[in-house]
Amino acid sequence: MDNPVTHRELEEFRRLMESENAQLRQENDRQNHRIENLEKNLEKITEISESVHELAIVMKSMKDEQTRQGEQLKQIEGRDGEKWRKAMAYIGTAILGAVLAIVFAKIGL
């Protein structure tokens, strides 16, 4: 052997490796903590996404119901207007008939 390793060099190398291993453990712990936080955030985002999806379904249902009620309201309003026009036509016919009856009575028919 050309250059044997001394006990002191071996001990220095061991301390260096232990120091590096400690730094790597700390880095691993830090990275694991960050990953854990990211996983929690992802779970929250997933829950929010599911809630938004459910809300969209409810909103669509409400929109459909509102559209249906709007159509029903138009029918009801149209029916009331139609009844009013018929009533006015009957009253107009009655007035016209009364006026004609008076005119014919005056003329002697």
C-alpha positions as CSV (number, residue, x, y, z in Angstrom):
1,M,0.0,0.0,0.0
2,D,1.3,3.3,-1.0
3,N,-0.6,5.7,1.3
4,P,-2.2,4.0,4.3
5,V,-5.0,5.9,5.9
6,T,-4.3,7.0,9.4
7,H,-6.7,6.6,12.3
8,R,-7.0,10.4,12.6
9,E,-7.9,10.7,8.9
10,L,-10.4,7.9,9.2
11,E,-12.0,9.6,12.3
12,E,-12.1,13.0,10.4
13,F,-13.8,11.3,7.5
14,R,-16.4,9.6,9.9
15,R,-17.2,13.0,11.5
16,L,-17.6,14.6,8.1
17,M,-19.9,11.8,6.9
18,E,-22.0,12.0,10.2
19,S,-22.3,15.8,9.7
20,E,-23.4,15.3,6.1
21,N,-25.9,12.6,7.1
22,A,-27.3,14.9,9.8
23,Q,-27.7,17.7,7.2
24,L,-29.4,15.2,4.8
25,R,-31.8,14.0,7.6
26,Q,-32.7,17.6,8.3
27,E,-33.3,18.3,4.6
28,N,-35.4,15.2,4.4
29,D,-37.5,16.2,7.4
30,R,-38.0,19.7,5.9
31,Q,-39.0,18.2,2.5
32,N,-41.3,15.7,4.2
33,H,-43.0,18.6,6.1
34,R,-43.4,20.6,2.9
35,I,-44.9,17.5,1.2
36,E,-47.3,17.0,4.1
37,N,-48.4,20.6,3.9
38,L,-48.9,20.3,0.1
39,E,-51.0,17.2,0.6
40,K,-53.2,19.0,3.1
41,N,-53.6,21.9,0.7
42,L,-54.5,19.5,-2.1
43,E,-57.2,17.9,0.0
44,K,-58.7,21.3,0.8
45,I,-58.6,22.3,-2.9
46,T,-60.3,19.0,-3.8
47,E,-63.0,19.6,-1.2
48,I,-63.6,23.1,-2.5
49,S,-63.7,21.8,-6.1
50,E,-66.4,19.2,-5.1
51,S,-68.4,21.9,-3.3
52,V,-68.3,24.1,-6.4
53,H,-69.4,21.2,-8.5
54,E,-72.4,20.6,-6.1
55,L,-73.2,24.3,-6.1
56,A,-73.2,24.4,-9.9
57,I,-75.7,21.5,-10.0
58,V,-78.0,23.2,-7.5
59,M,-77.7,26.5,-9.4
60,K,-78.7,24.7,-12.7
61,S,-81.6,23.2,-10.9
62,M,-82.7,26.6,-9.6
63,K,-82.3,28.2,-13.0
64,D,-84.5,25.5,-14.6
65,E,-87.1,25.9,-11.9
66,Q,-87.1,29.7,-12.4
67,T,-87.4,29.3,-16.1
68,R,-90.4,27.0,-15.6
69,Q,-92.0,29.4,-13.1
70,G,-91.5,32.3,-15.6
71,E,-93.3,30.3,-18.3
72,Q,-96.2,29.6,-15.9
73,L,-96.4,33.3,-14.9
74,K,-96.6,34.3,-18.6
75,Q,-99.5,31.8,-19.0
76,I,-101.3,33.1,-16.0
77,E,-100.8,36.7,-17.0
78,G,-102.0,35.9,-20.5
79,R,-105.0,34.2,-19.2
80,D,-106.0,37.2,-17.0
81,G,-105.5,39.6,-20.0
82,E,-107.6,37.3,-22.2
83,K,-110.4,37.2,-19.6
84,W,-110.3,41.0,-19.3
85,R,-110.5,41.5,-23.1
86,K,-113.5,39.0,-23.3
87,A,-115.2,40.9,-20.4
88,M,-114.7,44.2,-22.2
89,A,-116.0,42.7,-25.4
90,Y,-119.1,41.5,-23.7
91,I,-119.6,44.9,-22.0
92,G,-119.0,46.7,-25.4
93,T,-121.5,44.4,-27.1
94,A,-124.1,45.0,-24.3
95,I,-123.6,48.8,-24.6
96,L,-123.8,48.6,-28.4
97,G,-126.9,46.5,-28.2
98,A,-128.5,48.9,-25.7
99,V,-127.7,51.9,-27.9
100,L,-129.1,50.1,-31.0
101,A,-132.2,49.1,-29.0
102,I,-132.7,52.8,-28.0
103,V,-132.2,54.0,-31.6
104,F,-134.6,51.4,-33.0
105,A,-137.1,52.2,-30.3
106,K,-136.9,55.9,-31.3
107,I,-137.3,55.1,-34.9
108,G,-140.2,52.8,-34.1
109,L,-138.9,49.5,-35.1
